[in-house]
Amino acid sequence: MTASTVALWSCGLFFLTGLLTGVWKYVQIRGSDKARAHYYVDVAHRASLMYAFACLVLERFASLSVWPEWVNVLAVLASVLFFALAVGSYILHGALKDTRNQLQKPHAFGSGVLPAWLMSAFMWALVAGEIGGFLVLFAGFAAA
């Protein structure tokens, strides 16, 4: 599978997730006295749509990169994996209704708490994966 194909599949799946979480958001708004959805349902909806379009950016840079295809695939996957983990965490927090700020200590997760070091390690891995993946593609484009 090419990097472009991975990025386009990811785009489609994120866009579909955005549409489906939009329905979830609407259902929550309709059932709320304040006409609001849970904070993380809203975030999941918006982030999914945003990441769908971000995948199109990845696809374009991957298609213009001079690196070997396997390098481009890994770079796209690095970014997309962390996009998906972020949206997944938003969906979980929206379903559990356990927090309005997943980065606030203590880090609520359902009825439990995540260790601060785990959240910090995940966030730094996310930074490295998303930015690093794009930088590889951008450098491959620049080298062209």
HELIX and SHEET records of a PDB file:
HELIX    1   1 ALA A    3  ARG A   30  1                                  28    
HELIX    2   2 TYR A   39  LEU A   64  1                                  26    
HELIX    3   3 GLU A   69  LEU A   96  1                                  28    
HELIX    4   4 ALA A  116  ALA A  143  1                                  28    
SHEET    1   A 2 HIS A 107  PHE A 109  0                                        
SHEET    2   A 2 GLY A 112  LEU A 114 -1                                        
END                                                                             
